[in-house]
């Protein structure tokens, strides 16, 4: 089974002005996966896809959100 490690969070804003937080996480390799992979999701559990340095696409809503700033994970 894959394990996830959160690397950082992004504060984002949609076109309608709705705030959201996107979590960047790395799926750590196991027997089935040979290399780690980065995934993105909102704090509400919606899958997100990074479009470029400044934007994410929230897949179920079809909404593009703009990154306001990155929040470093506290250790």
C-alpha positions in Angstrom: 0.0 0.0 0.0 1.3 3.5 -0.9 2.0 6.0 1.9 1.8 9.7 1.5 4.0 12.5 2.9 2.7 16.0 2.9 5.4 18.5 1.5 3.6 21.8 1.5 0.3 23.7 1.2 -0.9 26.4 -1.1 -3.4 29.1 -0.3 -5.5 29.7 -3.4 -8.3 31.9 -4.6 -10.9 31.0 -7.3 -12.4 33.4 -9.9 -15.4 33.9 -7.7 -13.2 34.9 -4.7 -13.6 31.6 -2.9 -10.5 30.7 -0.9 -9.2 27.1 -0.8 -6.0 25.3 0.3 -4.3 22.8 -2.0 -2.0 20.2 -0.4 1.0 18.8 -2.2 1.9 15.3 -1.2 4.4 12.7 -2.3 3.3 9.2 -2.7 6.2 7.2 -1.4 7.3 4.2 -3.5 6.4 0.7 -2.5 6.6 -2.7 -4.3 4.0 -1.7 -6.9 5.4 1.8 -7.6 9.0 2.2 -8.5 9.4 6.0 -8.1 7.7 8.6 -5.9 4.9 10.6 -7.4 3.6 14.1 -6.4 -0.2 14.4 -6.0 -2.4 17.4 -5.2 -5.7 17.7 -3.4 -7.7 20.3 -1.6 -8.3 20.1 2.1 -11.9 19.1 1.3 -10.5 16.0 -0.5 -11.0 17.1 -4.1 -8.4 16.1 -6.6 -6.4 18.9 -8.1 -3.9 19.1 -11.0 -1.1 21.7 -11.1 -1.3 23.6 -14.4 1.7 25.9 -14.0 3.6 27.8 -11.3 0.6 30.0 -10.4 -2.5 27.8 -11.1 -4.3 24.6 -10.1 -7.3 22.9 -11.7 -9.8 21.4 -9.3 -10.9 18.5 -11.3 -14.5 17.7 -10.1 -15.5 21.4 -10.1 -13.6 22.2 -13.3 -12.4 25.4 -11.4 -9.0 27.0 -11.9 -7.6 28.6 -8.8 -4.7 30.9 -8.5 -1.9 30.4 -5.9 -1.8 33.3 -3.4 1.2 31.9 -1.5 2.8 28.6 -0.4 2.6 27.5 3.2 5.6 25.5 4.4 4.7 22.4 6.4 5.5 22.7 10.0 7.7 19.9 11.4 
